[in-house]
Amino acid sequence: MRTRLISAGVGLVIVFTVLWLHTTIVLPAAVGAIIGIMLFEMLRAVKMEKCLPVLLAVEAAGVSLPVLVWLGQEKFSFLIDMAAVFVVFLTWLRRHKDIKYDQIMFSLASMMLIPQSMACLVRLDKLTGGESVLPLVLGLGGAWIADSAAYFTGVALGKHKLCPEISPKKTIEGFVGGIVVTGIVFVAIIVVHEMMFPDTIQLHQNKVIVYAGFCLIGMVSAAVGTLGDLSASMIKRQIGFKDYGNIMPGHGGMMDRFDSVLFVAPAFYALLELITIK
């Protein structure tokens, strides 16, 4: 427990530092580092981390994306992705006797999903031109608030298993509690933010629409985050992993911490476009 708390404390310090410096290169650099670790963990899951051409190609495509998004040069990511795909397939052709198609397809899918999803954190920050950290906070909170709320609700009220073969500890009651609590917390955050920083974001003039919209977005984010969590857990169970890594002692790897964010960040970014934020 002590190790877990220390790891959580260090992680929170890093998160708050990145949020404080969100208008600088620190944000895309941090997101890029997280992407790099997550990609390594996924390649290791299918025993491809020691194949250097594939590893380097996938990492280059992934780590570069958040920086390109921050610089407004996202169009170059397509060229980098195509170059990485060519390297991966050339390597497969050369080593087709010991590299299987499922390893290649899994590596390419990870290269596309993880960077594009995590880069949405940078896209969220750019929605307000760097004037407010609110979209970024909510993008992360949509995953982590729901996870915590689901855990405590499940402990208090949980009786019916949600997906016992994939995640035995998750309950239907916890799932519903996570959705409801996240919607409420999203509205509370918006109210507090408007009181403290009234001029940093422009919302719809009808506050009822704004609050209802953010409540709905929070609830959808919580549901989507659970899908991400269960998907990552299913991969671990089929591969036979307990955790993707041990970079955060007591918490596992980056994939274990950001599996929900992979689904929440792009969903939240898309939904947020339905509410006027400039």
C-alpha positions as CSV (number, residue, x, y, z in Angstrom):
1,M,0.0,0.0,0.0
2,R,2.8,2.4,0.8
3,T,4.5,1.8,-2.5
4,R,1.2,2.4,-4.3
5,L,0.6,5.7,-2.4
6,I,4.1,6.9,-3.2
7,S,3.7,6.1,-6.9
8,A,0.3,7.9,-6.9
9,G,1.8,10.9,-5.3
10,V,4.7,11.1,-7.7
11,G,2.2,10.7,-10.6
12,L,0.0,13.5,-9.3
13,V,2.9,15.9,-9.0
14,I,3.9,15.1,-12.7
15,V,0.3,15.6,-13.9
16,F,-0.1,18.9,-12.1
17,T,3.2,20.1,-13.4
18,V,2.2,19.3,-17.0
19,L,-1.2,21.0,-16.5
20,W,0.6,24.1,-15.1
21,L,2.8,24.2,-18.2
22,H,0.1,23.1,-20.7
23,T,0.8,26.0,-23.0
24,T,4.4,25.0,-23.6
25,I,6.2,22.1,-25.3
26,V,5.9,20.3,-22.0
27,L,2.4,19.0,-22.8
28,P,3.1,17.4,-26.2
29,A,6.5,16.1,-24.9
30,A,4.8,14.5,-21.9
31,V,2.0,13.0,-24.1
32,G,4.7,11.8,-26.5
33,A,6.6,10.1,-23.7
34,I,3.4,8.4,-22.4
35,I,2.7,7.2,-26.0
36,G,6.2,5.8,-26.3
37,I,5.9,3.8,-23.2
38,M,2.4,2.5,-24.0
39,L,3.5,1.4,-27.5
40,F,6.5,-0.4,-26.0
41,E,4.2,-2.2,-23.6
42,M,1.8,-3.2,-26.3
43,L,4.6,-4.5,-28.6
44,R,6.0,-6.4,-25.6
45,A,2.6,-8.0,-25.2
46,V,3.1,-9.7,-28.6
47,K,6.8,-10.3,-28.2
48,M,7.8,-7.6,-30.8
49,E,9.7,-5.3,-28.5
50,K,13.1,-6.9,-29.5
51,C,12.5,-6.5,-33.2
52,L,14.3,-3.1,-33.5
53,P,13.1,-2.0,-37.0
54,V,9.4,-2.5,-36.0
55,L,9.9,-1.0,-32.6
56,L,11.7,2.1,-33.9
57,A,9.3,2.6,-36.7
58,V,6.2,2.3,-34.5
59,E,7.7,4.5,-31.8
60,A,8.7,7.2,-34.3
61,A,5.2,7.4,-35.7
62,G,3.7,7.5,-32.3
63,V,5.9,9.9,-30.4
64,S,6.0,12.5,-33.2
65,L,2.2,12.9,-33.4
66,P,1.5,15.0,-30.3
67,V,4.3,17.4,-31.2
68,L,3.0,17.7,-34.8
69,V,-0.5,18.5,-33.5
70,W,0.9,21.1,-31.1
71,L,2.9,22.7,-33.9
72,G,-0.1,22.7,-36.2
73,Q,1.7,20.4,-38.7
74,E,-0.5,17.3,-38.3
75,K,-0.5,16.7,-42.0
76,F,3.0,15.3,-41.8
77,S,1.9,12.5,-39.6
78,F,0.5,10.7,-42.6
79,L,3.9,10.6,-44.3
80,I,5.5,9.4,-41.1
81,D,2.8,6.7,-40.6
82,M,3.3,5.5,-44.2
83,A,7.0,5.3,-43.8
84,A,6.5,3.3,-40.6
85,V,4.1,0.9,-42.3
86,F,6.6,0.3,-45.1
87,V,9.4,-0.5,-42.5
88,V,7.1,-2.9,-40.6
89,F,6.1,-4.8,-43.8
90,L,9.6,-4.9,-45.1
91,T,10.8,-6.3,-41.8
92,W,8.0,-8.9,-41.9
93,L,9.0,-10.0,-45.4
94,R,12.6,-10.4,-44.3
95,R,11.7,-12.3,-41.1
96,H,8.4,-14.0,-42.2
97,K,9.5,-17.3,-40.7
98,D,9.6,-16.1,-37.1
99,I,7.2,-13.1,-37.2
100,K,3.5,-14.0,-37.5
101,Y,0.8,-11.9,-39.2
102,D,-1.1,-11.4,-35.9
103,Q,2.0,-9.8,-34.3
104,I,2.3,-7.4,-37.3
105,M,-1.4,-6.5,-37.4
106,F,-1.4,-5.9,-33.6
107,S,1.7,-3.7,-33.8
108,L,0.1,-1.6,-36.6
109,A,-3.2,-1.3,-34.9
110,S,-1.4,-0.1,-31.7
111,M,0.6,2.4,-33.8
112,M,-2.7,3.9,-35.1
113,L,-5.0,3.7,-32.1
114,I,-2.7,4.8,-29.2
115,P,-1.1,7.9,-30.7
116,Q,-4.3,9.2,-32.3
117,S,-6.2,8.7,-29.1
118,M,-3.6,10.2,-26.8
119,A,-2.9,13.2,-29.1
120,C,-6.5,14.2,-28.5
121,L,-5.3,15.5,-25.2
122,V,-3.2,18.1,-27.1
123,R,-6.2,18.8,-29.4
124,L,-8.3,19.4,-26.4
125,D,-5.8,21.9,-25.1
126,K,-5.8,23.8,-28.4
127,L,-9.6,24.2,-28.4
128,T,-9.3,27.3,-26.2
129,G,-6.0,28.5,-27.7
130,G,-4.3,27.7,-24.5
131,E,-6.4,30.1,-22.5
132,S,-8.0,27.4,-20.3
133,V,-6.8,24.1,-19.1
134,L,-10.4,23.0,-18.5
135,P,-10.9,20.8,-21.6
136,L,-7.7,19.0,-20.8
137,V,-8.7,18.5,-17.2
138,L,-12.1,17.2,-18.2
139,G,-10.6,14.9,-20.8
140,L,-8.5,13.2,-18.2
141,G,-11.1,13.5,-15.5
142,G,-13.7,11.7,-17.6
143,A,-11.6,8.6,-17.3
144,W,-10.2,8.8,-13.8
145,I,-13.3,10.3,-12.0
146,A,-15.5,7.5,-13.4
147,D,-13.0,4.8,-12.5
148,S,-12.8,6.0,-8.8
149,A,-16.5,6.6,-8.6
150,A,-17.2,3.1,-10.0
151,Y,-14.8,1.5,-7.5
152,F,-16.3,3.1,-4.4
153,T,-19.9,2.6,-5.6
154,G,-19.1,-1.0,-6.4
155,V,-17.6,-1.6,-3.0
156,A,-20.6,0.0,-1.2
157,L,-23.4,-1.3,-3.4
158,G,-22.1,-3.8,-5.9
159,K,-23.9,-7.1,-6.1
160,H,-24.1,-7.9,-9.8
161,K,-21.0,-8.6,-11.8
162,L,-20.6,-6.6,-15.0
163,C,-18.1,-8.8,-17.0
164,P,-16.9,-11.4,-14.5
165,E,-14.7,-13.3,-17.0
166,I,-12.8,-10.1,-18.0
167,S,-12.8,-8.0,-14.9
168,P,-14.2,-9.9,-11.9
169,K,-14.3,-6.8,-9.6
170,K,-16.5,-4.6,-11.8
171,T,-20.1,-4.5,-11.0
172,I,-23.2,-3.1,-12.7
173,E,-23.9,-0.9,-9.7
174,G,-20.4,0.4,-9.8
175,F,-20.7,1.0,-13.6
176,V,-23.9,3.0,-13.1
177,G,-22.5,4.9,-10.1
178,G,-19.5,5.9,-12.1
179,I,-21.6,7.3,-14.9
180,V,-23.9,9.3,-12.6
181,V,-21.1,10.7,-10.4
182,T,-19.0,11.7,-13.4
183,G,-21.9,13.6,-14.9
184,I,-22.5,15.5,-11.6
185,V,-18.8,16.2,-11.1
186,F,-18.5,17.6,-14.7
187,V,-21.3,20.1,-14.0
188,A,-19.7,21.0,-10.6
189,I,-16.4,21.7,-12.3
190,I,-18.0,23.9,-14.9
191,V,-19.8,25.9,-12.3
192,V,-16.7,26.4,-10.2
193,H,-14.6,27.3,-13.3
194,E,-17.1,29.9,-14.4
195,M,-17.1,31.5,-11.0
196,M,-13.3,31.6,-10.7
197,F,-12.3,32.2,-14.4
198,P,-15.4,33.8,-16.1
199,D,-13.5,35.1,-19.1
200,T,-11.3,32.2,-20.1
201,I,-14.0,30.2,-22.1
202,Q,-17.0,31.2,-24.1
203,L,-20.0,28.9,-23.6
204,H,-23.5,28.9,-24.9
205,Q,-25.5,31.7,-23.2
206,N,-28.2,29.3,-22.0
207,K,-26.7,27.9,-18.9
208,V,-29.2,25.0,-18.7
209,I,-28.1,23.8,-22.1
210,V,-24.4,24.1,-21.0
211,Y,-24.9,22.2,-17.8
212,A,-27.1,19.5,-19.3
213,G,-24.6,19.1,-22.2
214,F,-21.6,18.7,-19.9
215,C,-23.6,16.3,-17.6
216,L,-24.3,14.2,-20.7
217,I,-20.8,14.4,-21.9
218,G,-19.5,13.3,-18.5
219,M,-21.8,10.4,-18.4
220,V,-20.9,9.3,-22.0
221,S,-17.2,9.7,-21.1
222,A,-17.6,7.4,-18.1
223,A,-19.4,4.7,-20.2
224,V,-16.8,4.9,-22.9
225,G,-14.0,4.8,-20.4
226,T,-15.3,1.5,-19.0
227,L,-15.2,0.1,-22.5
228,G,-11.6,1.1,-22.8
229,D,-10.8,-0.4,-19.4
230,L,-12.5,-3.7,-20.3
231,S,-10.8,-3.8,-23.7
232,A,-7.4,-3.5,-22.2
233,S,-8.2,-6.1,-19.5
234,M,-9.4,-8.5,-22.2
235,I,-6.1,-8.2,-24.1
236,K,-4.2,-8.9,-20.8
237,R,-6.3,-12.0,-20.1
238,Q,-5.9,-13.4,-23.5
239,I,-2.2,-12.9,-23.5
240,G,-1.8,-13.9,-19.9
241,F,-0.5,-10.7,-18.4
242,K,-1.3,-9.4,-14.9
243,D,-0.1,-5.8,-15.7
244,Y,1.3,-4.3,-18.9
245,G,4.4,-3.0,-17.0
246,N,5.8,-1.8,-13.7
247,I,6.8,1.7,-14.5
248,M,4.5,2.8,-11.7
249,P,5.0,0.4,-8.8
250,G,1.7,-0.8,-7.4
251,H,-0.2,0.6,-10.4
252,G,1.3,-1.3,-13.3
253,G,2.3,0.2,-16.6
254,M,1.2,3.2,-18.6
255,M,-1.4,1.1,-20.4
256,D,-2.9,0.1,-17.1
257,R,-3.3,3.8,-16.1
258,F,-4.3,5.2,-19.4
259,D,-6.5,2.5,-20.9
260,S,-9.7,4.4,-20.2
261,V,-8.1,7.7,-21.5
262,L,-7.5,6.0,-24.9
263,F,-11.3,5.8,-25.4
264,V,-12.4,8.9,-23.4
265,A,-10.0,11.5,-24.9
266,P,-11.2,11.1,-28.5
267,A,-14.9,10.7,-27.5
268,F,-14.7,13.7,-25.3
269,Y,-13.0,15.8,-28.0
270,A,-15.7,14.9,-30.5
271,L,-18.6,15.5,-28.1
272,L,-17.1,18.8,-26.9
273,E,-17.3,20.2,-30.4
274,L,-21.1,20.1,-30.0
275,I,-20.9,22.7,-27.3
276,T,-19.6,26.1,-28.2
277,I,-16.1,26.5,-26.8
278,K,-13.8,29.0,-28.4
